[in-house]
């Protein structure tokens, strides 16, 4: 919980000082490259620390407000994949570089009038790359989770036999399910604000967005319940929660473009994807992701981006625009994220010491127990 507060705080401050200067908003100053006689918008040219910007109800100020929270959400996503072994200092260092450079760069290309959003006007590829947050928030957060889980390696005791992963259940599934329901409420506002600010949707579309967002999450959770019931003989509560979240993630791209019936279909696919993806990452690739974060955010987010041309009335060129955006995320943004984590790891190790992992992060990093009502004996940390 403290890590969530700290990375959100770092993300908000760094984004306000540097990040918005590079992301900007559509129609505001930017650096443009002329290639083949066509002007491509590559990065914003705003002054640091919001100098000269009026913080009122102007579109640019509303973009700043939404993106300050959005970048904080991106920074919190990889914490789920790095649970119980990522040092607080390293997570804050990565967040600073994410909020100051990586997120604003892609954010400008997609949401700030940059070259990905120009694919429609310059090359006639539909409306350009369409993304209400599935790519810029969810996929970037999920790829960050993949990078750090890969970098850290699995938790101690996760693969005791070297191949078969051991189950390490969440400490309180009631809190997991409660958090999923709370996320739904926030998602309604996130999807609505993104559609109005970035897709130029009419405010009256909020009703459609709320309906589609809810239907996508509902269908995904039921799909996860059915799949786990068929595979394990009974529904798995944690995977149903992951399915619910995957439906919300998928809706971030397509809620304003789909009809209710196709939103249900999008959610059903997202729920199935997340269950099998978690299994494959854990068993086949030995990637220890305690919260299923990579599957929920990266893979369901990519599916959401694909669902825009697949399940809506978008023009044929929209397919190529979406694929170019996805290729940019996987082929450029992910290597950039992983490179940043590699550099940080050379200076300040990401993973807590083995002793700290054995004791628990609360005692080792913070010097305090999360559950002081339990009596803990010191010899428990010296005997294995």
Secondary structure, 3 states (H helix, E strand, C coil): CHHHHHHHHHHHHHHHHHHHHHHCCCCCCEEEEEECCEEEEEEECCCHHHCCCCCCCCHHHHHHHHHHHHHHHHHHHHHHHCCCCECHHHHHHHHHHHHHHHHHHHHHHHHCCCCCCCHHHHHCCCCCCCCCCHHHHHHHHHHHHHHHHHHHCCCCCCCCCCCCCCCCCCCCHHHHHHHHHHHHHHHHHHHHHHHHHHCCCCHHHHHHHHHHHHHHHHHHHHHHHHHHHHHHCCCCHHHHHHHHHHHHHHHHHHCCCCCHHHHHHHHHHHHHHHHHHHHHHHHCCCCCCCCCHHHHHHHHHHHHHHHHHHHCCCCCHHHHHHHHHHHHHHHHHHHHHHHHHHHHHHHCCCECCHHHHHHCHHHHHHCCCCCCCCCCCHHHHCCC
